[in-house]
Amino acid sequence: MSGEARIRVGVRYTGRVQGVGFRATCRWIASSHPVTGRVRNEPDGSVWLEAQGSPFAVGAFLEEVAGRLNENIAGAAQMALRAVPDETDFVIER
């Protein structure tokens, strides 16, 4: 991403998002986009996702997540985050 602006976005997904392969699907989708980040289950039943890359790549990734997992998502609260330097992968956190 030489010289290209990088953003990081956090999204808290609510609904039927745990125990349905949500995190694995997010990681699989990320493998098709030039993004890095993480996804994890939260104690309150939500899923927290962070995605980093160019504005276009992050937007396309989040759009595909929403499209593929739409039936499971009741809400998605998004916020801007500070970019993480030297991050190289998209991972599932336990």
Backbone torsions as a table, in degrees:
resi	resn	phi	psi	omega
1	MET	NA	50.3	-174.2
2	SER	-58.3	112.5	175.5
3	GLY	74.2	-7.9	-177.9
4	GLU	-79.1	139.2	178.8
5	ALA	-61.3	137.2	178.8
6	ARG	-116.9	136.5	175.9
7	ILE	-121.5	163.3	173.7
8	ARG	-134.0	132.1	-178.1
9	VAL	-125.8	136.6	172.7
10	GLY	-107.4	140.3	178.6
11	VAL	-135.0	128.6	173.0
12	ARG	-101.9	114.1	179.5
13	TYR	-96.6	134.5	174.7
14	THR	-120.9	162.8	-177.9
15	GLY	125.0	-146.9	176.3
16	ARG	-93.2	75.9	-170.8
17	VAL	-114.9	-1.4	175.7
18	GLN	-115.6	143.2	179.0
19	GLY	77.7	16.1	-177.7
20	VAL	-127.4	12.5	-179.2
21	GLY	81.2	17.9	-176.9
22	PHE	-59.8	-50.1	-176.8
23	ARG	-65.3	-43.1	179.4
24	ALA	-63.1	-38.8	178.2
25	THR	-65.6	-40.8	177.5
26	CYS	-60.8	-43.9	179.3
27	ARG	-64.8	-41.4	178.6
28	TRP	-61.6	-44.8	178.0
29	ILE	-62.2	-42.3	-179.3
30	ALA	-59.2	-31.0	-178.9
31	SER	-65.3	-16.5	179.0
32	SER	-98.8	3.1	-178.3
33	HIS	-130.5	147.6	177.9
34	PRO	-79.1	66.4	179.6
35	VAL	-127.8	156.8	172.0
36	THR	-123.5	171.5	177.1
37	GLY	148.4	-153.9	-176.1
38	ARG	-156.0	160.3	175.7
39	VAL	-144.7	139.0	-178.4
40	ARG	-151.9	153.0	172.2
41	ASN	-77.4	144.5	177.3
42	GLU	-109.2	153.3	-178.9
43	PRO	-58.8	-25.9	-178.1
44	ASP	-82.7	3.7	179.2
45	GLY	95.3	-5.1	177.8
46	SER	-87.6	174.7	173.6
47	VAL	-122.7	133.3	177.1
48	TRP	-106.0	129.3	-179.4
49	LEU	-127.5	138.9	171.5
50	GLU	-124.7	132.6	179.6
51	ALA	-131.0	138.2	-177.7
52	GLN	-133.6	140.4	177.6
53	GLY	163.9	-160.4	175.8
54	SER	-67.7	155.4	177.3
55	PRO	-54.0	-39.8	179.3
56	PHE	-64.6	-46.7	-176.8
57	ALA	-64.3	-43.8	179.2
58	VAL	-63.9	-44.0	179.4
59	GLY	-61.5	-44.8	179.6
60	ALA	-64.7	-41.3	178.1
61	PHE	-61.2	-51.0	-178.6
62	LEU	-64.4	-33.8	176.8
63	GLU	-64.8	-41.7	179.2
64	GLU	-68.8	-39.7	175.5
65	VAL	-57.6	-48.8	-179.3
66	ALA	-61.9	-40.1	-179.1
67	GLY	-68.7	-45.4	-177.3
68	ARG	-74.2	-30.0	-174.8
69	LEU	-111.3	16.3	-175.4
70	ASN	-52.1	-40.5	-177.1
71	GLU	-66.4	-21.0	-178.6
72	ASN	-95.4	-19.4	-172.7
73	ILE	-92.0	120.6	173.7
74	ALA	-94.1	-31.8	-179.8
75	GLY	-153.7	155.2	178.5
76	ALA	-144.8	106.7	179.0
77	ALA	-98.9	119.6	-173.2
78	GLN	-109.5	143.9	176.4
79	MET	-145.5	151.0	175.7
80	ALA	-79.1	140.6	178.5
81	LEU	-126.3	166.4	175.7
82	ARG	-77.3	136.1	179.3
83	ALA	-62.2	146.5	178.3
84	VAL	-101.8	114.1	-179.1
85	PRO	-66.7	147.1	173.3
86	ASP	65.2	14.8	174.8
87	GLU	-73.0	137.5	-173.4
88	THR	-124.2	-5.8	-172.9
89	ASP	-146.1	168.2	172.0
90	PHE	-110.6	120.6	-171.1
91	VAL	-124.8	154.9	170.9
92	ILE	-93.0	124.9	174.4
93	GLU	-98.1	146.7	179.7
94	ARG	-84.3	NA	NA
